[in-house]
Amino acid sequence: MSDSDHVEIPLIEGFNHALLGCIYEDDGTPLPCYSSEVVMTALRGKGMTEDEAMSELLKLTEGVPLLWIHPLEIA
């Protein structure tokens, strides 16, 4: 893939603020990386319970290739 090639990748509509960047698969296809914490916080902020937010998240991302970035706690 050259620098001038543009590839459109599917994103989670309404959650661009949670997009952290991307990684590239072996074939050069970009894979968007999202903050799971930001997405879940936003869904809970809409009045959803943790279970409802997770259910909504699964619906939003069905069939969307992506990578979740989770918070890391170092003890």
C-alpha positions in Angstrom: 0.0 0.0 0.0 1.5 3.3 -1.0 1.2 6.6 1.0 -1.3 7.9 -1.5 -3.7 5.0 -1.1 -6.8 5.7 0.9 -8.7 3.0 2.6 -12.1 3.5 4.2 -12.7 1.6 7.4 -16.0 1.1 9.2 -16.2 3.1 12.4 -18.7 3.0 15.3 -21.1 5.8 14.5 -21.3 8.5 17.2 -18.1 7.4 19.0 -15.3 9.2 17.2 -14.3 10.7 20.6 -13.4 7.2 21.7 -11.2 6.4 18.7 -7.6 6.2 19.8 -6.0 5.3 16.5 -5.4 2.2 14.5 -3.1 -0.7 14.0 -2.4 -2.3 10.7 -3.1 -6.0 9.9 -0.4 -8.0 8.1 -2.1 -7.1 4.7 -1.9 -3.4 5.5 -5.6 -3.1 6.4 -6.1 -0.5 9.2 -8.0 -1.7 12.2 -9.5 1.0 14.4 -8.8 1.0 18.1 -11.4 2.3 20.6 -11.3 3.0 24.3 -13.7 0.6 25.9 -13.9 2.8 29.0 -14.9 5.9 27.0 -17.6 4.1 25.0 -19.0 2.4 28.1 -19.0 5.6 30.1 -20.8 7.4 27.3 -23.5 4.7 27.1 -24.0 4.7 30.9 -24.2 8.5 30.7 -27.3 8.0 28.6 -28.9 6.3 31.5 -28.1 2.7 30.6 -27.1 0.1 33.2 -23.8 -1.8 32.7 -25.7 -4.7 31.1 -27.8 -2.5 28.8 -24.6 -0.6 27.8 -22.8 -3.9 27.0 -25.8 -5.1 25.0 -25.9 -1.8 23.0 -22.2 -2.0 22.4 -22.5 -5.5 21.0 -25.2 -4.3 18.6 -23.2 -1.2 17.5 -20.1 -3.3 16.8 -21.7 -6.4 15.2 -19.6 -7.2 12.1 -17.3 -4.2 12.6 -13.6 -5.2 12.7 -12.0 -3.3 15.5 -9.7 -3.5 18.5 -10.7 -2.5 22.1 -8.2 -0.8 24.3 -8.9 -1.4 27.9 -7.7 0.6 30.9 -4.6 -1.0 32.6 -4.1 -1.0 36.3 -0.7 -1.7 37.6 -0.4 -2.9 41.1 
